[in-house]
Amino acid sequence: MEIRPICSAMLRNKTGVTLVGLQIALTLAVVANALFIIVQRVEKMGRAPGIDSANTLFVQSFGFGPSYDHRQTVQRDLELLRRQPGVLAASVISAVPMSGSGSASTFGAVPDPEKQNVNANTFEIDESGVQALGVVLSEGRAFNAGEMQYSPDRQNSDFVPAVIITRDFAKAMFGDTPPLGRTVYDGLGHPAAVVGVTEKMLGSWVDWSDVTKVMLLPRVPSGPLARYVVRTKPGMRDELTLQLERKLAEADTTRAIQYVRPHSYFTERSYRADTRMVTFLTVIVVLMVAVTALGIVGLASFQVNVRTKQIGTRRAVGARRSDIIRYFMVENWLLTSAGVLAGTLLAFGFGHWLSSVYALPRLEPVFVAGGSIALWLLGQIAVFMPARRAAAIPPAVATRTV
């Protein structure tokens, strides 16, 4: 089958062919970039938090009145939480990981503040904090009671004697040197020894480039705001949520329980924009693919209708049904190929614009290649039914049609 007669026949309907070709090009450009963004967002939302998120609760209370004693309240709350059936561990904590709220500082491997350039998200916990969070230490140990500090009502500039850091923070701070036992200095040049290293833990801000650089500090935060992290036995988190809120409220009337929430509440809220983006782009991809498929079907059906006599004549002179089907399949392949070629250029141009304006990573060629293959297959599938209808035209039509 020669390509030239097929191209000549296509050019007789330049408007329809051009519109469908542009539609294919635009679909490839949008779908390739949309799928690239979707994959990035899904990978981002699928990151392991580094804590036992599925079995973790967070509690927040606020003290009020002249008789409120923050230190005694914290001690009493922790004793109550730890003795509840189904609770594995409980600890104070200064912020909720992946909640969008927390603290961060810059640290260094030397006491000179001008040479400190490693950012870290800091969380204050007590000696049970590692167990309560479900953090797995690859090196070292958890904090002990002798290392704990209690923050007064007014914060001071004291640093802690020991810290636990993530592997990414250790890599940024010490390179390939083993971090255990090394010294970390805060912004005032105060030292702290690295006593533990965890492979991974995400900080407070899921969109932060340094979200994997986390430091745990052995300190009880000052009041009157108190936060606790509670780790439950598997499957008991939801059951304990209401129980703990009620028992804590009854135990002390000098402070109010603001919430008792699972960690999933905070992660879902932090990833809400990403979830909406994935949903929106998925709908766009489905709609564009569907519209493109309908455009191909519509053009093929139109071509069949206007070529009825031509098809009947070919059948009369010996063309088989498979020849007619192949004719329309090849015609569609040529149209799709032209659209894919234009769409490839448009996709990389669109991807470059997104990268420049929104600081997104550059579009990977695999998404354009995958989209091209998908559109070729879509075109062949979409044109198959009109092609079969064309092949069913009897040879007698050549004599009956005026």
N, C-alpha and C positions, 0 to 999 in steps of 0.2 A: 504494500500500500504506500503510495507516494504522499509525502508531506505537503508538497506544493498545492495539489488540488484542494486539500483540506484547508490550508491557509486561505486560498482564494475564496472558498465557500464561507469561511468565517468573516472575511472582510466585507461580505455583502451586507452584514448586519453589524457595522462598526460600533454603533451606539451601545447595543446590548453587550457585545463582547468587551468593549472598553469599560463599561460600568461594572460588569462582573469581575473583570481583571483587577480593577481598582479596589473592589470590595475584598477580593482575596488578598491583595497587598496590604490593605489596611488591617484586615483580620490578623494576618501573620504578625504585623508590627505590634499591634495591641496585645494579642494573645501571648506572644513570646515574652514581652516585658511583664505582662500581668502574671504569668505563671512563674517567672523569675522572682517577682516580689512575693507571691504567695508562698513559694518554697522557702524563701528567706524568713518570712514571718512565722511559718509553721515550725521551722527549725528553732527559731528564737523562742517560741512558746513551749517547745518540747525540751528545752534545756533542763537538765537535772538541777534541782534547787540546792542540793548538797545537804539538806536536812530531811528529817522524816516528815515530810509535808502531809502525807495522808493521815497521820496519827497525831497531829500537833494542834493544840489550841492556844490561843493568846487571850489574855485577860488584861483589862485596863481598869484602874480605879482612880478616884480623885478624892483626896482628903479635904475636909473642911472643919471649921470650928476651932476654938482655942484648945480643946482637949485632944486634938489629933496629934498622935506621935508616929511619925513616919517610920522610924526604925522598928519600933515595936509592932506596928501594923504589918510591915513587910515580913517580919519574923513569924508572926502569928498566921498570916495568910499562907506562907510557905509550908508551915507545919500542917495546916488544914489540908492543903492541896496534896501534899505527899502521902498523907495517910488515907486518902480516899481509895476505895477498891477500884482497880482498873487504871490507876495512875502509875506510870513507871518512874517518872521524874518530873520535877518542877524547879524553875529557877526564875530569878528576876532577869529582866532584859531591858535594855535602853530603847530598842526600836524593833519593829517587826520586819524581818527580811522580806524583800520584794514587795513592800507596801507603798513605796514612793515617799517615805519619810524616814529620816535617819541622820547620822552624822558622818562626816568624812574629814580626814586631815592628811597632811603631807608628812612623810617620814623619810629618814635617810639612814645609811649605814655608817655615817660619821656624825659627830656632834655639831658640825658646822651647818647652821640653818640655810646658808646660801647654796649648799650642795645637796639639799634634801629635795628630791623631785619625784618621789613615788607616792601616788595617792592610794588611800585605803579607806574603805567604809568600815567604821568601828562600831562594835556592839559590846556593851557592858553586861557581863553575866556573873553569876556566882560559881562556886565550886561544882555545882550540879548542872551547870549550863550546857556543857558538852553532851552529857547524857540526855538532858531535856530536849535539846535541839535534834538529837540523833546524828550529830556530826561524827564522821568516822575519821579518826586520826591515823595517818599513815606513818607518822613518826612522833616520838615523844609521848607526852602525857597530858592529862587534863589539869586544871588548876587545883591547888589544895587550899585548905582553910587559912593557912599562914600567909598566903599571897593576897588574900582578899582585902580590899579597901572599901571604906564606907564614905560616900560623898556627903558632906554636910549640906545644910540647906542652901548655902552659897557655894558655887563651884570654885575650886582653886586651880592652880597651875600644876599640881603634882601629877607625875606620871606613875604608871604601875610598875611593879618589879618584874613581871613576866607577861608574855603575850603568846597567843596562838594565832598562826597566820595560814593563809591558803597557799597552795603551791604556786599559783600565778604571782602572788605578791612576793614570795620568796625568790622566784625567778627574776622578777623585775628589780628586786633589791640586791640580791647576792649573786645573780648569774647562775653558773653551774656549781658554785660552792655549796656544800651541804649546809642548810640553814639552821639546823638544830644546834642550840648553844650559842649562836651568834647574837649580836646586840643590835637592837633597833633604837634609834634616837627620835624623839619628838621634836616639835618646832622650837623648843627652848633648850634643846641639847640634853634632855634628861634620858637616861638609858633604860632599856628593858630587855630582858633575856628572852629569846625564843625557846619556849619549852614544848611546843607542839606544832605539828604541821598537818593540815588536812588537804586532801587532794582537791576538793572543790567545795565552795559555798558561794551562793549568789548574795549580793548585798541588797540595799534598799531600792535602788533605781534600776529597773530592768532595761532602760534605754541608755544607761551610762556605759561608756566604753571601758571603764575600769570596774565593772560590776563584779568581776570574779576576784578582785583584790580586796580581801576582807581580813580584818584583824579583830580578834576577841580579847577583851580586857577584863581582868578579875576585879570588878568593882560593882558595888550596889549603888544604882543611881539615886540622886537626891529626890525628895518629894516636892510638893504633895502628890504629884502624879506617879503612879506605880504601874509597871507592866510586868506580866509574868508569862512565861512559856511553859506549857504543860504537855507532856508527851504521854499518850494513853496506850493501852494495849490495842492491838489491831482489832478493828470493828467496834470499839467502844467510844470513839470520839463523839459521835452525835448524841449518844445516850448520856454522856457526862456533861455535855454543854449546858443543858438546863439545870442539872443537879448542882454543878459547881457555882453557877450564877446565884442560885437560891441560897446555898450554904454560905457563900462568901458574904452575901448581903445580910444574912442573919447574924453572922459572927461579929460584925463591927458596924455600929451605926454612925461612926464619925467619918465615914467615907462612903462614897457612892460607887457602885459597880457600873462603869460606863458600857462595857461590852464583854462578852465571852464569845469568841468567834474562831472557827477553824481557819487554818492557814489558807485553804483554798479560797476563802472570801477575799483575801488580799491579793492573791495571785490573779484571780479572775478579774478583779478591778484594775490591776496594773496592766493586764494584757487586753483590756476591753477594746482599746483602739486597734490593736493588732487583729483581734477577732473580727471586728467590724470590717476592717480593711480586707481580710481574707474572704469574708462573706460577699462583700461588694464586688471584689474583683472576680470571684467565682461566678457570680451572676452575669457580670459583663462578658466573661469568656464564653459561657453557655449561650447567651443571647447572640453574640457575634458569630459563633460557629453555626448556630441554628439558622440565622439570617443568611449566612453565606451559603449554606447547604440549600436553602430554599431558592436563593438566587441562581445557583447552578442548575437545579431542577427546572426552574422556570425558563431559563435560557435554553436548556436542552429540549424541553417540551415545545417551546416556540419554534426551534429549529426543525423539529420533527413535523410540526404542523405545516410549515411553509415549504417543506421539501417532500411532501407526500408523493407527488408525481415523480420526482426524481428518484425517490426510494423505490417506488413501484417499477420504474423503468429498469433500475439496476437489478431488481429481483427478476424481471422478465428476461434479461439477457444473461442470467445465470448466477447472480450473486447469492450467496447463501445467507441464512440468518446470522451466522457467526460473523460474516463479513460486515454486515450492517452494524451489529453491536460493536465490533472492533473499530469501525469508522468513528462512531460517536465517542467511544472511549479514548481513542487517540486524539480526537479533536479536543475533548475536555482536558486531556493531559497537557496538550500544548498551551491551552488557555491557562490552566493552573500553573504551569511552569513559568509562564510570563509573569503571572501575578506573584508567584513566589520569589522570582528574581527581583522584582521591584519591591516586594515586601521585605526582603532581606536587607536591602539598603535602607529602607524606611525604619526597620526595627533597630538597626544599629545606630542610626541617627537619633531616633527617639530615646534609645537607651543612653546615648551620650548626653542628651539634653537632661534627662532625669538625674544622671550622675552629677552633672555640673550644677544644676539648680538645687537639688534636694540632697546632695552628698550621699547618694546611693552607690553601691558597688556597680562596676561596669557589667553590662549584660554579658553573660557567658554564651559562647557560640552554640553550645549544646542545646540551648532552648530554642534558638532559631532553627537549628537542624531538625530537632524533634518536631517543631511546629510545621516545618516544610513537609516532612514526611506525613504528618497527620493530615495536612491539607490535601496532599496528593491522594491519600487514601479516601478522604472525605469526598473529594471530587469524583473519584471513580465509583464510589458507592452511590453518590447522589445521582449520577448520570445513568446508572445501570438500568433503572426502571424505565425511564424514557427511551433508552436504547432498545430495550426489549420490546417496547410498544412499537418502535419504528421497525424492528425486525419482523413484527407480526403483520405488517402491511402486505397484502397479497399482490402478486404481479399484475392482476387484472386492473388494478387501480390506474396503471399507466395508460390504459385505453379508455377508462370511464371518466377520468378527471379531465376537465376542460381547462 
